[in-house]
Each structure stands twice: as structure tokens, then as C-alpha cells.
Amino acid sequence: MSETKIVDETFSISRKRGNGLLRREIWVDHTGKVVRYYLAYINHSLYPGDNGRVIGYDNAHGYHHRHHMGSIEPVGFNTFEDIEARFEQDWLAIGGKT
């Protein structure tokens, strides 16, 4: 069955709140289950490599993994909601300000 992209969002973060962009792409299968995702905090001022991706999570290349300033490490996957929560925690710790 085919996948359907249900989220394709880019949010600009003000300089006061940490600068950069938050990028989210999410695909689901015919049952509504998340089958592909891409979550990224992009800030060329903090990290110019990897197209500015400071932190990110995705499941490209057949496995779930985390990007952190150019390094890539596999991550355990329980639920997509868990991955989203980890991503939010990471980007707030690195570049987000509340």
C-alpha cells in the first residue's frame, strides 16, 4: 500500500527564542500508522554542516536514528510519540528557549 504525507511543516524560530527552523514531515499507511518521519531543528549559526541540521530524528535508510551536529546514532523505537517527545526535549536543550 502507498504512504500518505499528512504533515509537512516548517516553523521559523525567532532569534529571541533560539533562532533557526523546526521541520516536521510525517507519512502514514492506509491504517493511519506512522511509517516514515523526519523531525529536525535547523540552525546554520549553531552548526553549518549537514545542511544546518543541529538535531534530528528520522527513519530513513531502514532504521530509526538520531542526528546530532553531523553524528548519527541508532535509537530505540517504541512509538512515534516517544520519538517526538525526545526530539522536543533535545531541541529545547540545544537551541530552544521558552
Beta strands, then each sheet from edge to edge (+ up, - down):
strand 1: 4-12
strand 2: 21-28
strand 3: 34-42
strand 4: 53-58
strand 5: 65-68
strand 6: 71-74
sheet 1: 1+ 2- 3+ 4- 5+ 6-
end
